[in-house]
Amino acid sequence: MNERIFQVMNEMFLLYAGDPKRMQHFTKVYVYASWIGQAEQLDEQTQEILEIAALTHDIGIHLCEEKYGQCGGKLQEREGPALAKTLLQKLDIEDTIQARVLFLIAHHHTYSGVDGPDWQILLEADFLVNAYEDALQLSAIQHAYHKIFRTASGKRLCQRMFALNALQHD
């Protein structure tokens, strides 16, 4: 873990102090996104963008709960980027990295128009964690496997995590 990732993680731990459920969620998404990105051999900058986005993708949840009384994915996409921008600026993250991270936060529940491996991997990692945390039915996971997963490493992790043996040859 590089120093900037450590700093972002530390800021997110401070921001979500007292909310272990959310802290565990974003750390799990980070671990899976990091692993998939490394397995897919992303370049260094794309990997860093992915990891920062994985840590901050749900940064808008508390604001959404306060403002709207709920925290649906589309609300998170709307409210999260401004909060993340403040955090990333505080840490002196370059504008080009900030811009992509903010874009990913604004699209982490959008499954169409995926324009890069960082976005794809973030979707896959977030789904893996949500599927477990929400106790999705195996049929829903299998459906998502075919509709969402595109990376070989993400598919392999989904197969292993949920014992999708019948899908091993996809």
WOTACOR-V661192 format. One record per pair of residues at least 12 apart in sequence whose C-alpha atoms are under 10 Angstrom apart, sorted by sequence separation. I is the first residue (numbers start at 1). J is the second residue. If there is no record, write none. Layout:
# WOTACOR-V661192
i=I j=J
i=I j=J
This chain:
# WOTACOR-V661192
i=35 j=47
i=61 j=73
i=63 j=75
i=64 j=76
i=67 j=79
i=107 j=119
i=108 j=120
i=111 j=123
i=155 j=167
i=156 j=168
i=13 j=26
i=34 j=47
i=37 j=50
i=58 j=71
i=60 j=73
i=63 j=76
i=64 j=77
i=85 j=98
i=88 j=101
i=108 j=121
i=109 j=122
i=110 j=123
i=128 j=141
i=131 j=144
i=145 j=158
i=155 j=168
i=156 j=169
i=9 j=23
i=12 j=26
i=13 j=27
i=33 j=47
i=34 j=48
i=37 j=51
i=61 j=75
i=62 j=76
i=64 j=78
i=84 j=98
i=85 j=99
i=88 j=102
i=104 j=118
i=105 j=119
i=108 j=122
i=109 j=123
i=127 j=141
i=144 j=158
i=145 j=159
i=156 j=170
i=12 j=27
i=58 j=73
i=60 j=75
i=61 j=76
i=64 j=79
i=104 j=119
i=107 j=122
i=108 j=123
i=155 j=170
i=34 j=50
i=35 j=51
i=60 j=76
i=61 j=77
i=63 j=79
i=64 j=80
i=85 j=101
i=103 j=119
i=104 j=120
i=107 j=123
i=108 j=124
i=128 j=144
i=142 j=158
i=9 j=26
i=33 j=50
i=34 j=51
i=59 j=76
i=60 j=77
i=62 j=79
i=63 j=80
i=81 j=98
i=84 j=101
i=85 j=102
i=101 j=118
i=105 j=122
i=109 j=126
i=127 j=144
i=128 j=145
i=141 j=158
i=142 j=159
i=9 j=27
i=33 j=51
i=34 j=52
i=58 j=76
i=59 j=77
i=60 j=78
i=61 j=79
i=62 j=80
i=81 j=99
i=84 j=102
i=100 j=118
i=101 j=119
i=104 j=122
i=108 j=126
i=109 j=127
i=127 j=145
i=141 j=159
i=152 j=170
i=32 j=51
i=33 j=52
i=57 j=76
i=58 j=77
i=60 j=79
i=61 j=80
i=83 j=102
i=100 j=119
i=104 j=123
i=108 j=127
i=145 j=164
i=30 j=50
i=31 j=51
i=33 j=53
i=34 j=54
i=57 j=77
i=59 j=79
i=60 j=80
i=63 j=83
i=81 j=101
i=82 j=102
i=124 j=144
i=142 j=162
i=9 j=30
i=30 j=51
i=33 j=54
i=58 j=79
i=59 j=80
i=60 j=81
i=81 j=102
i=84 j=105
i=124 j=145
i=127 j=148
i=141 j=162
i=146 j=167
i=29 j=51
i=30 j=52
i=32 j=54
i=33 j=55
i=58 j=80
i=59 j=81
i=60 j=82
i=80 j=102
i=81 j=103
i=127 j=149
i=142 j=164
i=145 j=167
i=30 j=53
i=31 j=54
i=57 j=80
i=58 j=81
i=59 j=82
i=60 j=83
i=81 j=104
i=82 j=105
i=141 j=164
i=29 j=53
i=30 j=54
i=31 j=55
i=56 j=80
i=57 j=81
i=59 j=83
i=60 j=84
i=81 j=105
i=82 j=106
i=124 j=148
i=125 j=149
i=138 j=162
i=142 j=166
i=146 j=170
i=29 j=54
i=30 j=55
i=56 j=81
i=59 j=84
i=77 j=102
i=80 j=105
i=81 j=106
i=123 j=148
i=124 j=149
i=138 j=163
i=142 j=167
i=145 j=170
i=28 j=54
i=29 j=55
i=30 j=56
i=58 j=84
i=77 j=103
i=79 j=105
i=80 j=106
i=81 j=107
i=123 j=149
i=124 j=150
i=128 j=154
i=138 j=164
i=26 j=53
i=27 j=54
i=28 j=55
i=29 j=56
i=30 j=57
i=56 j=83
i=57 j=84
i=77 j=104
i=78 j=105
i=79 j=106
i=121 j=148
i=123 j=150
i=124 j=151
i=131 j=158
i=26 j=54
i=27 j=55
i=29 j=57
i=56 j=84
i=59 j=87
i=77 j=105
i=78 j=106
i=120 j=148
i=121 j=149
i=25 j=54
i=26 j=55
i=27 j=56
i=76 j=105
i=77 j=106
i=78 j=107
i=120 j=149
i=121 j=150
i=124 j=153
i=125 j=154
i=128 j=157
i=132 j=161
i=25 j=55
i=26 j=56
i=76 j=106
i=77 j=107
i=120 j=150
i=121 j=151
i=124 j=154
i=128 j=158
i=132 j=162
i=26 j=57
i=53 j=84
i=56 j=87
i=75 j=106
i=76 j=107
i=77 j=108
i=120 j=151
i=123 j=154
i=124 j=155
i=127 j=158
i=131 j=162
i=23 j=55
i=26 j=58
i=52 j=84
i=56 j=88
i=74 j=106
i=76 j=108
i=77 j=109
i=121 j=153
i=122 j=154
i=125 j=157
i=1 j=34
i=25 j=58
i=26 j=59
i=73 j=106
i=74 j=107
i=76 j=109
i=77 j=110
i=117 j=150
i=121 j=154
i=124 j=157
i=125 j=158
i=128 j=161
i=73 j=107
i=74 j=108
i=75 j=109
i=117 j=151
i=120 j=154
i=124 j=158
i=128 j=162
i=23 j=58
i=73 j=108
i=74 j=109
i=22 j=58
i=52 j=88
i=73 j=109
i=74 j=110
i=111 j=147
i=112 j=148
i=22 j=59
i=72 j=109
i=73 j=110
i=111 j=148
i=22 j=61
i=22 j=62
i=9 j=51
i=13 j=55
i=5 j=48
i=8 j=51
i=9 j=52
i=12 j=55
i=16 j=59
i=19 j=62
i=4 j=48
i=5 j=49
i=8 j=52
i=11 j=55
i=12 j=56
i=15 j=59
i=53 j=97
i=57 j=101
i=7 j=52
i=8 j=53
i=9 j=54
i=10 j=55
i=11 j=56
i=16 j=61
i=52 j=97
i=53 j=98
i=56 j=101
i=57 j=102
i=60 j=105
i=2 j=48
i=5 j=51
i=6 j=52
i=9 j=55
i=12 j=58
i=16 j=62
i=52 j=98
i=56 j=102
i=59 j=105
i=1 j=48
i=5 j=52
i=8 j=55
i=9 j=56
i=12 j=59
i=15 j=62
i=49 j=96
i=50 j=97
i=53 j=100
i=54 j=101
i=57 j=104
i=58 j=105
i=4 j=52
i=8 j=56
i=49 j=97
i=52 j=100
i=53 j=101
i=56 j=104
i=57 j=105
i=58 j=106
i=48 j=97
i=49 j=98
i=52 j=101
i=53 j=102
i=56 j=105
i=57 j=106
i=1 j=51
i=5 j=55
i=49 j=99
i=50 j=100
i=51 j=101
i=52 j=102
i=53 j=103
i=54 j=104
i=55 j=105
i=57 j=107
i=58 j=108
i=46 j=97
i=49 j=100
i=50 j=101
i=53 j=104
i=54 j=105
i=57 j=108
i=45 j=97
i=49 j=101
i=52 j=104
i=53 j=105
i=57 j=109
i=48 j=101
i=49 j=102
i=52 j=105
i=46 j=100
i=50 j=104
i=54 j=108
i=46 j=101
i=49 j=104
i=53 j=108
i=54 j=118
i=53 j=118
i=54 j=119
i=57 j=122
i=53 j=119
i=50 j=117
i=51 j=118
i=54 j=121
i=50 j=118
i=54 j=122
i=58 j=126
i=49 j=118
i=50 j=119
i=53 j=122
i=54 j=123
i=57 j=126
i=46 j=116
i=47 j=117
i=48 j=118
i=49 j=119
i=50 j=120
i=46 j=117
i=47 j=118
i=50 j=121
i=51 j=122
i=54 j=125
i=12 j=84
i=15 j=87
i=46 j=118
i=50 j=122
i=54 j=126
i=46 j=119
i=12 j=87
i=42 j=117
i=8 j=84
i=11 j=87
i=42 j=118
i=11 j=88
i=40 j=117
i=8 j=87
i=11 j=90
i=8 j=88
i=11 j=91
i=37 j=117
i=7 j=88
i=36 j=117
i=37 j=118
i=40 j=121
i=8 j=90
i=36 j=118
i=8 j=91
i=37 j=120
i=4 j=88
i=7 j=91
i=37 j=121
i=8 j=93
i=33 j=118
i=36 j=121
i=37 j=122
i=35 j=121
i=36 j=122
i=4 j=91
i=33 j=120
i=34 j=121
i=4 j=92
i=33 j=121
i=34 j=122
i=36 j=124
i=37 j=125
i=4 j=93
i=32 j=121
i=33 j=122
i=36 j=125
i=32 j=122
i=33 j=123
i=35 j=125
i=33 j=124
i=34 j=125
i=29 j=121
i=30 j=122
i=32 j=124
i=33 j=125
i=29 j=122
i=32 j=125
i=33 j=126
i=29 j=123
i=31 j=125
i=32 j=126
i=29 j=124
i=30 j=125
i=33 j=128
i=29 j=125
i=30 j=126
i=32 j=128
i=28 j=125
i=29 j=126
i=32 j=129
i=28 j=126
i=29 j=127
i=26 j=125
i=29 j=128
i=30 j=129
i=26 j=126
i=28 j=128
i=29 j=129
i=25 j=126
i=28 j=129
i=29 j=130
i=27 j=129
i=28 j=130
i=26 j=129
i=25 j=129
i=24 j=129
i=25 j=130
i=25 j=133
i=40 j=151
i=21 j=133
i=39 j=151
i=40 j=152
i=39 j=152
i=40 j=153
i=37 j=151
i=39 j=153
i=40 j=154
i=36 j=151
i=38 j=153
i=39 j=154
i=36 j=152
i=37 j=153
i=36 j=153
i=37 j=154
i=35 j=153
i=36 j=154
i=35 j=154
i=36 j=155
i=36 j=156
i=33 j=154
i=36 j=157
i=32 j=154
i=35 j=157
i=32 j=157
